[in-house]
Amino acid sequence: MRKILKTAAALAFTLGAVTVVNATPAQAAGSIQGCPSGAVCIYPGAGWNGGNPSHRFYSYGPHNLSNVYGQHRIFNNQTGGATMRTCTGYDGVGCEGYLHAGVHFDRDLTPINSITLQP
């Protein structure tokens, strides 16, 4: 299994279509704001929604999104340095940037149709 994250990583998103607002490192160990350790969570709106994410993803690979529009908070609470990407196409096509473990950001997900999780 994956090792516990030793340090929170910095956000390294590519420029272009990506707009990052309030990218913040967090401690990626244990459940944080309702997001279990090892998961990537999406929250409705640009906030923590009282610690109630609307989506939780655990497995590596692409995950398609349906009916997810407007501002959302994405938090990468994976361990072992795993990253997450947003993608404009389904099945992980047209991906942009990387969200490192222990980091969250707020983003308009209207043009996003999938996310990918990778080690």
N, C-alpha and C positions, 0 to 999 in steps of 0.2 A: 504494500500500500504506500501511499505518498507520505513523505515526512512532513512534520509540522513546519510551517513557514517560519524561518528564522528572523527575517526582517520584512517590513512592509516595503513594497517596491514603488517606484515612481511611475506616474502615468506617462505613457509614451505614445500618444495618438498622432498619426500622420495628419498633415494639414490638408486642406481641400474641403471636401464635403462634410468633414467632421467638425462639429461645434461642441466643445467641451466647456461646461459651466460648473464651477465649484468642484473641480477634481480634488479629491481629498484622500490621503492615505488613511487606512484604518487598520486595526490589528486583526489579522486573519487567523484567528484561532478560537474555536468554540462558536456558539451561535451569537451573532451580532445583529441587532435590530430584526430578529426573527428569521435571519438567514443562517441556516445550519452550516457548520464548518464543512468545506468540500463542495459547496454549491455556488452557483451564480444565481442571484435573485433579481427580479424586476419588480419594482413597486409602482403602483398607479400614481401618477402625478410626480412633481419634482420634490419629493420628500420621502420620509421613511414610512408613511402611512400607519403610524402607531406600531411599527414592527410587524406588519402584515403584508408580506410580498404577494403579488398576484401570480407570479411564476417562479418556479425553482427548477434549476437544471443541474444535474450531477454528472452525466456521462460525457466523455470526450466526443467531439464530432459536431456536425451541424444540428441545429434545432430550429424548425420553422415556426414563425409567429403568425397568428391569425387574429385579425381584428384588434391589433395593438396600434393605437394612434395617439398622437399628441405627446406631451412631455411625460417622461418616466424616469425614475432613478434606477440605475443598474449598479449592482454591487457584486464584485468578484470576491467571494469568501472562500475560494479554492485554496488548497495548500500546496506546498512543494514548488512554488513558483509558476503554477499553471496560469495561462492567460485566456482571455476571452476577446472575441472580435464581433463587431456588428457587420451585417452584410445586406446589400440592397436586393440581392436575388434570393430565391429559395434554395435550400440545400447547400448553404454556405458559399454561394457564388457572389462575386463582387464585394469581397470583404475589405474593410478599412481598419487601419491602426490596431493597437493591442491595448487591452485593459489588464493591467497586471494585478496579481493577487493582493488583496488588502486595500483596493482602491474602488471608489464609487464616483459616478458622474451622472448628471442630469442631461437628457437628450430627447429631442423630438424623434420618436420612433415611427412616424408616419411613413418615411421612405424605406424603413428597415423591414425586411421580410424574413430574416433568419439571423441567428447568432451561432458562433462556433466556440467550443471549448477545446483547448489543446494543452498538453503537458508543457 
